[in-house]
Structure formats: structure tokens, C-alpha cells
Amino acid sequence: MIESIVVREPSEQEFLDLARFSYENFILGMAKSSGQSAEELRKQMGGPPILRSEADHWLMVTQNNKKVGFVWFQLNNDNKSAFGMDIFLEPEFRNQGIGRHVLNLCAQRLAELGIKTAKICVFEDNAIARSLYKSLGFETESFDEARRQFTLSMDLKV
């Protein structure tokens, strides 16, 4: 069924919906990982993105016109790197190879844009995602004790 996965640009309304979801999902994940309250984190972070910058790339993942998930990454053209801000798959689409497929498509797209390095942060308690990233070639770059979060990086084949 992976052949039926489509990765596309979201509409403006889809972008706003994804941005709100991404923001809230991050707040809840950070609260769980760090022990801080979600309310305090919301105060610190402000609100979700409401405008796309040139550096932002949001991609909607669908299968048979049903939302499967999304990817949000930011490009830094100065040092030819990209940072994966958020990667999300709906629970019913996990453990089917879709995440691996989507990440490979993203890596290919980034390489085509001349990006040489991809980075991502992942919470310590997300062992499944960490295992997937490692199997794709990501390596641990650092660990943030306060956030209980790893920063992983991978060189892309340009």
C-alpha cells in the first residue's frame, strides 16, 4: 500500500490546521518529557505558526485522499542543512513502513534542493522513532537533559 502514499503541499487551510496540531502536540510531548506544565510551555512558546516563511516546508501525507500525517522542515541555505521541525503519522498508519517511505522521500527532496545535512530532535521516550531514525542513518549529535531530547543528524547524498 506504500505505492498509494502521496506527499504534497498542503492548502492554506490545511497548513493552518497542521500548524495548530503540531504546536499542541509538541507542547504535550514537551510537558510529558520535561515535567513542565503544558500551560507554562504555552506561555513560553507563544502560539502556533500562522504564516509560512520561505524556509518552512510543510508536506501533507495522504493515502487515497485520507490524511495520513505530515512533515514540517526548515531549510538553512547558508549551511546547506535542514531541520525536521515535526514528523507525524496518525496512529493507525504507524508500523507499516510509511514513516520510512516518507522520510526517504523527504531526504531525496532535500538532496535535490542541495541540502547536505538533515537534523531532527526526538524525545527520549520515543524509542520507536529513535530506532527508525537510526536505521535510516541518523546519528546522535547531542542530548538535552532538561528537555530529555536527542538531536540527531544525517549526511544526505547530494
Sequence and secondary structure as in RCSB ss.txt:
>XXXX:A:sequence
MIESIVVREPSEQEFLDLARFSYENFILGMAKSSGQSAEELRKQMGGPPILRSEADHWLMVTQNNKKVGFVWFQL
NNDNKSAFGMDIFLEPEFRNQGIGRHVLNLCAQRLAELGIKTAKICVFEDNAIARSLYKSLGFETESFDEARRQF
TLSMDLKV
>XXXX:A:secstr
 GGGEEEE   HHHHHHHHHHHHHHHHHHHHHHH   HHHHHHHH S   S  TTEEEEEEEETTEEEEEEEEEE
ETTTTEEEEEEEEE GGGTTSSHHHHHHHHHHHHHHHTT  EEEEEEETT HHHHHHHHHHT EEEEEETTTTEE
EEEEE   
